[in-house]
Amino acid sequence: MTTITAPRVLTSGLRGSIRRDAAIVAVSTLVIAASAQIAVRLPFSPVPITGQTLAVLLAGAALGPTLAIASTSLYLALALAGLPVLAPAADGTHLTGGAVLGSPTLGYVVGFLLASLAVGALAERGLTRSVRGTVLAMVVGNGIIYALGLSWLHHTLGTSLVTTVTLGLTPFLVGDALKIAVAAGLLPSVWRLVR
């Protein structure tokens, strides 16, 4: 008797060899890097509005914890190596090498690692198969990104807690709610197609 196991995450059916897993990680990393280039600079904040959060959280949901953290780790490594994968500055330039470590937005990028891991783990438990579960997973992921991002922003800028929240959280809440709505509509629909 053959037992058919249900896929745990969306890419489960694509995986199986080191080469395939590496390709999935590479494509996911490229999507995250491309989403960083869609950036809107706010004149009052060093934190830009980008598509990265959505890309990172969808990577966690689609890849699962292991490949998602591999993808976000590769993304961070490319940024630290000086490749132009982070959101560009207002003048179109990119941070390179050591400058990344001093960036007030580094905490958000490090938050991508833990957020992708957490969302990936929740996806493996089936949370992203429903709208409610997807919303919960995305809120958890966003919370992790904000916790690390705001902590580092506060540390590097030396601003008060209220100012830090004004610079690094408040302007992004509506956009993140829209990203969560997109994910909540997209992921359960894709799962229905996979079935």
VOSE-842129 format. One record per residue: residue number from 1; x negated, y, z negated of N, C-alpha, C in turn. Coordinates in Angstrom, 1 decimal. Atoms other than C-alpha are relative to their C-alpha. Layout:
// VOSE-842129
[NUM,[X,Y,Z],[X,Y,Z],[X,Y,Z]],
...
// end
This chain:
// VOSE-842129
[1,[-0.8,-1.2,0.0],[0.0,0.0,0.0],[-0.9,1.2,0.0]],
[2,[0.7,-1.2,-0.1],[-1.3,3.4,1.0],[0.6,1.1,-0.8]],
[3,[-0.6,-1.1,0.8],[-0.9,6.3,-1.4],[-0.4,1.3,0.6]],
[4,[0.3,-1.4,-0.6],[-0.6,9.8,0.1],[0.0,1.0,-1.2]],
[5,[0.0,-1.0,1.1],[-1.7,12.5,-2.3],[0.3,1.3,0.6]],
[6,[-0.4,-1.3,-0.4],[-0.2,15.9,-2.0],[-1.2,0.9,-0.1]],
[7,[1.2,-0.9,0.1],[-2.7,18.7,-1.2],[0.1,0.9,-1.3]],
[8,[0.0,-0.8,1.2],[-3.7,20.6,-4.3],[-0.1,1.5,0.3]],
[9,[0.0,-1.4,-0.5],[-4.5,23.8,-2.5],[0.1,0.0,1.5]],
[10,[-0.4,0.0,-1.4],[-3.8,25.0,1.0],[-1.1,-0.5,0.9]],
[11,[1.1,0.5,-0.8],[-7.3,24.1,2.4],[-0.3,-1.5,-0.3]],
[12,[0.4,1.4,0.4],[-7.3,20.6,0.9],[-0.1,-0.9,1.2]],
[13,[0.1,0.8,-1.2],[-6.6,19.0,4.3],[-1.1,0.3,0.9]],
[14,[1.1,-0.4,-0.9],[-9.5,20.8,5.9],[-1.3,-0.4,-0.6]],
[15,[1.3,0.3,0.7],[-12.1,19.8,3.3],[-0.4,-1.5,0.2]],
[16,[0.4,1.4,0.0],[-14.1,16.6,3.0],[-1.4,-0.2,0.3]],
[17,[1.4,0.1,-0.2],[-17.6,17.3,4.1],[-0.7,1.3,-0.4]],
[18,[0.7,-1.2,0.4],[-20.3,19.7,3.0],[0.0,1.0,1.1]],
[19,[0.0,-0.9,-1.1],[-20.3,21.2,6.5],[1.3,0.8,0.1]],
[20,[-1.3,-0.7,0.0],[-16.6,21.9,6.4],[0.2,0.9,-1.1]],
[21,[-0.1,-0.9,1.2],[-16.7,23.3,2.9],[-0.8,1.2,0.2]],
[22,[0.9,-1.1,-0.3],[-19.6,25.5,3.9],[0.7,1.0,1.0]],
[23,[-0.7,-0.9,-1.0],[-17.6,26.8,6.9],[1.2,0.7,-0.6]],
[24,[-1.1,-0.7,0.7],[-14.6,27.5,4.7],[-0.4,1.1,-0.8]],
[25,[0.6,-1.0,0.9],[-16.7,29.4,2.2],[-0.5,1.2,0.9]],
[26,[0.6,-1.1,-0.8],[-18.4,31.4,5.0],[1.1,0.8,0.6]],
[27,[-1.1,-0.7,-0.6],[-15.1,32.3,6.7],[0.7,0.9,-1.1]],
[28,[-0.6,-0.7,1.1],[-13.6,33.3,3.3],[-0.8,1.2,-0.4]],
[29,[0.9,-1.1,0.4],[-16.7,35.5,2.5],[0.1,1.1,1.1]],
[30,[-0.1,-1.0,-1.1],[-16.4,37.2,5.9],[1.4,0.8,-0.1]],
[31,[-1.3,-0.6,0.2],[-12.7,37.9,5.2],[-0.1,1.0,-1.1]],
[32,[0.2,-0.9,1.1],[-13.6,39.5,1.9],[-0.8,1.2,0.4]],
[33,[0.9,-1.1,-0.4],[-16.4,41.5,3.4],[0.8,1.0,1.0]],
[34,[-0.7,-0.8,-1.0],[-14.1,42.7,6.3],[1.1,0.8,-0.7]],
[35,[-1.1,-0.8,0.7],[-11.3,43.7,3.8],[-0.6,1.1,-0.8]],
[36,[0.7,-1.2,0.7],[-13.9,45.9,2.0],[-0.1,1.2,0.9]],
[37,[0.2,-1.1,-1.0],[-14.3,47.9,5.2],[1.2,0.8,0.2]],
[38,[-1.2,-0.8,0.0],[-10.7,48.9,5.0],[0.1,0.8,-1.3]],
[39,[0.2,-0.8,1.3],[-11.4,51.6,2.4],[0.6,1.4,0.2]],
[40,[-0.4,-1.4,0.1],[-9.7,54.8,1.4],[-0.6,0.6,-1.2]],
[41,[0.7,-0.6,1.2],[-11.8,57.0,-0.8],[1.0,1.0,-0.6]],
[42,[-0.8,-1.0,0.8],[-10.0,59.0,-3.5],[-1.0,1.1,-0.5]],
[43,[0.9,-1.1,0.3],[-11.6,62.4,-4.1],[-0.4,0.1,-1.5]],
[44,[0.2,-0.1,1.5],[-11.4,62.1,-7.9],[-0.5,-1.3,-0.6]],
[45,[0.4,1.3,0.6],[-12.6,58.5,-8.3],[-1.1,-0.6,0.8]],
[46,[1.0,0.7,-0.8],[-15.7,56.5,-7.4],[0.5,-1.4,0.5]],
[47,[-0.5,1.3,-0.4],[-13.4,53.5,-6.9],[0.9,0.2,1.2]],
[48,[-0.9,-0.2,-1.1],[-11.9,53.2,-3.4],[1.1,-1.0,0.0]],
[49,[-1.1,0.9,-0.3],[-8.7,51.6,-2.3],[-0.4,-0.9,1.1]],
[50,[0.5,0.9,-1.1],[-9.6,48.5,-0.3],[1.0,-1.2,0.0]],
[51,[-0.7,1.2,-0.1],[-8.1,45.2,0.8],[-0.6,-1.2,-0.7]],
[52,[0.8,1.1,0.6],[-10.6,43.2,-1.2],[0.8,-0.8,-1.0]],
[53,[-0.7,0.7,1.0],[-8.4,42.4,-4.1],[0.9,-1.1,0.5]],
[54,[-0.9,1.0,-0.6],[-5.8,40.7,-1.9],[-0.8,-1.1,0.6]],
[55,[0.8,1.0,-0.6],[-8.5,38.9,0.0],[-0.6,-1.0,-1.0]],
[56,[0.6,0.8,1.1],[-10.2,37.6,-3.2],[1.1,-0.9,-0.6]],
[57,[-1.1,0.8,0.7],[-6.9,36.5,-4.8],[0.6,-1.1,1.0]],
[58,[-0.5,1.0,-1.0],[-5.7,34.8,-1.6],[-1.0,-1.1,0.2]],
[59,[1.1,1.0,-0.1],[-9.1,33.0,-1.3],[0.1,-0.9,-1.2]],
[60,[-0.2,0.9,1.2],[-8.6,31.7,-4.9],[1.2,-0.9,0.2]],
[61,[-1.2,0.8,-0.2],[-5.1,30.5,-4.0],[-0.2,-1.0,1.1]],
[62,[0.1,0.9,-1.2],[-6.0,28.9,-0.7],[-1.2,-1.0,-0.2]],
[63,[1.1,0.9,0.1],[-9.4,27.4,-1.6],[-0.2,-0.8,-1.2]],
[64,[0.2,0.6,1.3],[-9.1,26.4,-5.2],[-1.2,0.6,-0.7]],
[65,[1.1,-0.7,0.8],[-11.6,27.3,-7.9],[-1.4,-0.2,0.5]],
[66,[1.3,0.3,-0.4],[-14.7,25.6,-6.6],[-0.5,0.8,1.2]],
[67,[0.4,-0.7,-1.2],[-14.8,27.0,-3.1],[0.3,1.5,-0.1]],
[68,[-0.3,-1.4,0.1],[-13.3,30.3,-4.1],[-1.1,0.7,-0.7]],
[69,[1.2,-0.6,0.7],[-16.1,31.0,-6.6],[-1.2,-0.1,0.8]],
[70,[1.1,0.1,-0.9],[-18.6,29.8,-4.0],[0.1,1.2,1.0]],
[71,[-0.2,-1.1,-0.9],[-17.1,32.4,-1.6],[-0.3,1.3,-0.6]],
[72,[0.2,-1.3,0.6],[-17.1,35.3,-4.0],[-1.4,0.1,-0.5]],
[73,[1.4,-0.1,0.4],[-20.6,34.4,-5.3],[-0.8,0.3,1.2]],
[74,[0.8,-0.3,-1.2],[-21.9,34.4,-1.7],[0.2,1.5,0.4]],
[75,[-0.3,-1.4,-0.3],[-20.2,37.8,-1.2],[-0.8,0.9,-0.9]],
[76,[0.8,-0.8,0.9],[-21.9,39.2,-4.3],[-1.5,-0.1,0.3]],
[77,[1.4,0.2,-0.4],[-25.2,37.7,-3.2],[-0.4,0.8,1.2]],
[78,[0.2,-0.8,-1.2],[-24.9,39.3,0.2],[-0.1,1.5,-0.3]],
[79,[0.0,-1.4,0.5],[-24.1,42.7,-1.5],[-1.4,0.3,-0.6]],
[80,[1.3,-0.3,0.8],[-27.2,42.4,-3.8],[-1.2,-0.1,1.0]],
[81,[1.1,0.1,-1.0],[-29.3,41.4,-0.7],[-0.1,1.2,0.9]],
[82,[0.0,-1.3,-0.8],[-28.4,44.8,0.8],[0.8,0.0,1.3]],
[83,[-0.8,0.0,-1.2],[-26.1,43.7,3.5],[1.3,0.9,-0.2]],
[84,[-1.1,-0.9,0.1],[-23.2,46.1,4.3],[1.3,-0.6,-0.2]],
[85,[-1.3,0.8,0.2],[-20.4,44.0,2.8],[0.9,0.7,-1.0]],
[86,[-0.8,-0.7,1.0],[-19.2,46.4,0.1],[0.7,1.2,0.8]],
[87,[-0.7,-1.1,-0.6],[-16.8,49.3,0.8],[-0.9,1.1,0.3]],
[88,[1.0,-1.1,-0.4],[-18.6,52.1,2.6],[0.3,1.3,-0.9]],
[89,[-0.2,-1.2,0.7],[-19.1,55.4,0.8],[0.7,1.0,0.9]],
[90,[-0.7,-1.0,-0.8],[-17.3,58.6,2.0],[-0.7,0.4,1.2]],
[91,[0.7,-0.4,-1.2],[-20.1,59.3,4.4],[-0.3,-1.2,0.9]],
[92,[0.2,1.2,-0.9],[-20.0,55.8,5.9],[-1.1,-0.9,-0.3]],
[93,[1.1,0.8,0.4],[-23.1,54.5,4.2],[0.4,-1.1,-1.0]],
[94,[-0.2,1.1,1.0],[-23.4,51.3,2.1],[-1.0,0.0,-1.0]],
[95,[1.0,0.2,1.0],[-25.1,50.6,-1.1],[-0.8,-1.1,0.4]],
[96,[0.9,1.1,-0.4],[-28.1,48.4,-0.7],[-0.8,-0.4,-1.3]],
[97,[0.8,0.6,1.0],[-30.0,46.1,-3.0],[0.2,0.4,-1.4]],
[98,[-0.1,-0.4,1.4],[-30.7,47.5,-6.4],[1.0,1.0,-0.3]],
[99,[-1.0,-1.1,0.2],[-28.3,50.4,-6.0],[1.3,-0.6,-0.3]],
[100,[-1.2,0.6,0.3],[-25.5,47.9,-6.2],[0.1,-0.2,-1.5]],
[101,[-0.1,0.2,1.5],[-26.4,47.1,-9.8],[0.3,1.2,-0.8]],
[102,[-0.3,-1.2,0.7],[-26.1,50.7,-10.8],[1.4,0.6,0.4]],
[103,[-1.2,-0.5,-0.5],[-22.8,51.2,-9.0],[1.1,-0.1,-1.0]],
[104,[-1.1,0.1,0.9],[-19.8,52.1,-11.1],[1.1,-1.0,0.4]],
[105,[-1.0,1.0,-0.4],[-17.7,49.6,-9.1],[-0.5,-1.4,-0.1]],
[106,[0.6,1.4,0.1],[-20.0,46.6,-9.7],[0.9,-0.9,-0.9]],
[107,[-0.9,0.8,0.9],[-17.6,45.4,-12.5],[1.2,-0.6,0.7]],
[108,[-1.1,0.5,-0.8],[-14.8,45.0,-10.0],[-0.5,-1.2,0.8]],
[109,[0.5,1.1,-0.9],[-17.0,42.9,-7.7],[-0.3,-1.2,-0.9]],
[110,[0.2,1.2,0.9],[-18.1,40.7,-10.6],[1.3,-0.6,-0.5]],
[111,[-1.4,0.5,0.3],[-14.4,40.5,-11.6],[0.5,-0.9,1.1]],
[112,[-0.5,0.9,-1.1],[-13.8,38.9,-8.2],[-0.4,-1.4,-0.3]],
[113,[0.4,1.3,0.3],[-15.8,35.9,-9.3],[1.0,-0.7,-0.9]],
[114,[-0.9,0.6,1.0],[-13.7,35.2,-12.4],[1.4,-0.1,0.5]],
[115,[-1.3,0.0,-0.4],[-10.5,36.2,-10.8],[0.3,-1.1,1.1]],
[116,[-0.2,1.1,-1.0],[-11.0,33.8,-7.8],[0.0,-1.4,-0.7]],
[117,[0.1,1.3,0.7],[-11.9,31.0,-10.2],[1.4,-0.2,-0.8]],
[118,[-1.2,0.2,0.8],[-8.8,31.6,-12.4],[1.2,-0.2,1.0]],
[119,[-1.1,0.2,-1.0],[-6.4,32.0,-9.4],[-0.1,-1.4,0.7]],
[120,[0.2,1.3,-0.6],[-7.9,28.9,-7.8],[0.4,-1.1,-0.9]],
[121,[-0.4,1.0,1.0],[-7.4,26.9,-11.0],[1.6,0.0,-0.1]],
[122,[-1.5,-0.1,0.0],[-3.7,28.1,-11.2],[0.6,-0.6,1.2]],
[123,[-0.5,0.6,-1.2],[-3.2,27.2,-7.6],[-0.1,-1.5,0.0]],
[124,[0.1,1.5,0.1],[-4.5,23.7,-8.2],[1.1,-0.6,-0.8]],
[125,[-1.1,0.5,0.8],[-1.8,23.4,-10.8],[1.4,0.2,0.6]],
[126,[-1.2,-0.2,-0.8],[0.8,24.3,-8.2],[0.7,1.3,-0.2]],
[127,[-0.7,-1.2,0.3],[1.6,27.8,-9.4],[0.3,0.8,1.3]],
[128,[-0.2,-0.8,-1.2],[1.2,29.4,-5.9],[1.0,-0.6,1.0]],
[129,[-1.0,0.6,-0.9],[3.9,27.2,-4.4],[1.4,0.7,-0.2]],
[130,[-1.3,-0.7,0.2],[6.7,29.4,-5.8],[-0.3,1.5,-0.1]],
[131,[0.1,-1.5,0.1],[7.3,33.2,-5.7],[-0.4,0.4,-1.4]],
[132,[0.3,-0.4,1.4],[7.3,33.5,-9.5],[-1.4,-0.5,-0.4]],
[133,[1.3,0.5,0.3],[4.2,31.3,-9.9],[-1.1,0.8,0.7]],
[134,[1.0,-0.8,-0.8],[2.3,33.3,-7.2],[-0.1,1.4,-0.7]],
[135,[0.1,-1.3,0.6],[3.2,36.6,-8.9],[-0.8,-0.1,-1.3]],
[136,[0.8,0.2,1.2],[1.9,35.2,-12.2],[-1.5,-0.2,0.2]],
[137,[1.4,0.2,-0.3],[-1.3,34.0,-10.7],[-0.7,1.2,0.5]],
[138,[0.6,-1.3,-0.5],[-1.9,37.3,-8.9],[-0.2,1.0,-1.1]],
[139,[0.1,-0.9,1.1],[-1.2,39.3,-12.0],[-1.2,-0.4,-0.9]],
[140,[1.2,0.5,0.8],[-3.7,37.1,-14.0],[-1.3,0.4,0.7]],
[141,[1.2,-0.3,-0.8],[-6.3,37.6,-11.2],[-0.3,1.5,0.0]],
[142,[0.1,-1.5,0.1],[-5.7,41.4,-11.1],[-0.5,0.4,-1.4]],
[143,[0.3,-0.4,1.4],[-5.9,41.6,-14.9],[-1.5,-0.3,-0.2]],
[144,[1.5,0.3,0.2],[-9.4,39.9,-14.8],[-0.8,1.1,0.7]],
[145,[0.7,-1.0,-0.7],[-10.6,42.3,-12.1],[0.0,1.3,-0.7]],
[146,[0.0,-1.3,0.7],[-9.4,45.3,-14.0],[-0.7,0.0,-1.3]],
[147,[0.7,0.1,1.3],[-10.8,44.1,-17.3],[-1.5,0.3,0.2]],
[148,[1.4,-0.2,-0.3],[-14.3,43.8,-15.9],[-0.3,1.3,0.7]],
[149,[0.2,-1.2,-0.8],[-14.0,46.7,-13.5],[0.0,1.2,-0.9]],
[150,[-0.1,-1.2,0.9],[-12.8,49.2,-16.1],[-1.1,0.0,-1.1]],
[151,[1.0,0.0,1.0],[-15.3,48.0,-18.7],[-1.3,0.5,0.6]],
[152,[1.2,-0.5,-0.6],[-18.2,48.6,-16.3],[0.1,1.4,0.4]],
[153,[-0.2,-1.3,-0.4],[-16.8,51.8,-15.0],[-0.2,0.9,-1.2]],
[154,[0.1,-0.7,1.3],[-16.5,53.1,-18.6],[-1.5,0.1,-0.4]],
[155,[1.4,0.0,0.4],[-20.1,52.0,-19.3],[-0.8,0.9,0.9]],
[156,[0.8,-0.8,-0.9],[-21.6,53.6,-16.2],[0.3,1.5,0.0]],
[157,[-0.4,-1.4,0.0],[-19.7,56.8,-16.3],[0.0,0.7,-1.4]],
[158,[-0.1,-0.6,1.4],[-19.5,57.3,-20.1],[1.2,0.8,-0.2]],
[159,[-1.2,-0.7,0.2],[-16.0,58.5,-19.8],[0.9,-0.5,-1.1]],
[160,[-0.9,0.5,1.1],[-13.2,58.3,-22.4],[0.8,-1.1,0.6]],
[161,[-0.9,1.1,-0.4],[-10.8,55.3,-22.2],[1.1,0.6,0.9]],
[162,[-1.1,-0.6,-0.8],[-8.0,57.6,-20.9],[-0.5,0.4,1.4]],
[163,[0.6,-0.4,-1.3],[-10.3,59.0,-18.1],[-0.3,-1.2,0.8]],
[164,[0.4,1.2,-0.7],[-11.6,55.6,-17.2],[1.3,-0.7,0.6]],
[165,[-1.2,0.6,-0.5],[-8.0,54.3,-16.8],[0.5,0.9,1.1]],
[166,[-0.5,-0.9,-1.0],[-7.1,57.4,-14.8],[-0.8,-0.2,1.3]],
[167,[0.9,0.2,-1.1],[-10.1,56.8,-12.5],[0.1,-1.4,0.7]],
[168,[0.2,1.4,-0.5],[-10.1,53.0,-12.2],[1.2,-0.9,0.0]],
[169,[-1.2,0.9,0.1],[-6.5,51.7,-12.8],[1.2,0.7,0.5]],
[170,[-1.3,-0.6,-0.3],[-3.6,54.1,-12.5],[0.2,0.2,1.5]],
[171,[-0.2,-0.2,-1.4],[-4.2,55.0,-8.8],[0.3,-1.2,0.8]],
[172,[0.0,1.2,-0.7],[-4.2,51.4,-7.8],[1.1,-0.9,-0.3]],
[173,[-1.1,0.9,0.4],[-1.2,49.9,-9.5],[1.1,-0.2,1.0]],
[174,[-1.0,0.2,-1.1],[1.3,50.6,-6.7],[-0.5,-0.9,1.1]],
[175,[0.6,0.8,-1.1],[-1.0,49.2,-4.1],[-0.2,-1.4,-0.4]],
[176,[0.1,1.4,0.5],[-1.7,46.1,-6.2],[1.3,-0.7,-0.1]],
[177,[-1.3,0.6,0.0],[2.0,45.6,-6.7],[0.4,-0.4,1.4]],
[178,[-0.3,0.3,-1.4],[2.4,45.7,-2.9],[-0.8,-1.3,0.4]],
[179,[0.9,1.2,-0.3],[-0.5,43.2,-2.5],[0.6,-1.3,-0.6]],
[180,[-0.6,1.1,0.6],[1.2,40.9,-5.0],[1.2,-0.4,0.7]],
[181,[-1.2,0.4,-0.8],[4.4,41.1,-3.1],[-0.3,-0.7,1.3]],
[182,[0.5,0.7,-1.2],[2.6,40.2,0.1],[-0.3,-1.4,-0.3]],
[183,[0.4,1.4,0.4],[1.0,37.2,-1.6],[1.2,-0.9,-0.4]],
[184,[-1.2,0.7,0.4],[4.3,36.2,-3.2],[0.9,-0.4,1.1]],
[185,[-0.8,0.4,-1.2],[6.0,36.2,0.2],[-0.8,-1.0,0.9]],
[186,[0.8,0.8,-0.9],[3.1,34.6,2.0],[-0.3,-1.4,-0.5]],
[187,[0.4,1.3,0.4],[1.9,31.7,-0.1],[1.1,-1.0,-0.1]],
[188,[-1.0,1.0,0.1],[5.1,29.9,-0.9],[0.5,-0.3,1.4]],
[189,[-0.4,0.3,-1.3],[6.1,30.3,2.8],[-1.0,-0.9,0.7]],
[190,[1.0,0.9,-0.6],[2.8,28.7,3.9],[0.1,-1.4,-0.5]],
[191,[-0.1,1.3,0.7],[3.3,25.9,1.4],[1.2,-0.8,0.7]],
[192,[-1.2,0.7,-0.7],[6.8,25.2,3.0],[-0.4,-0.5,1.4]],
[193,[0.5,0.4,-1.3],[5.1,25.0,6.4],[-0.9,-1.2,-0.1]],
[194,[0.9,1.2,0.2],[2.4,22.6,5.1],[0.8,-1.2,-0.3]],
[195,[-0.8,1.2,0.3],[5.1,20.3,3.7],[0.6,-0.6,1.2]],
// end
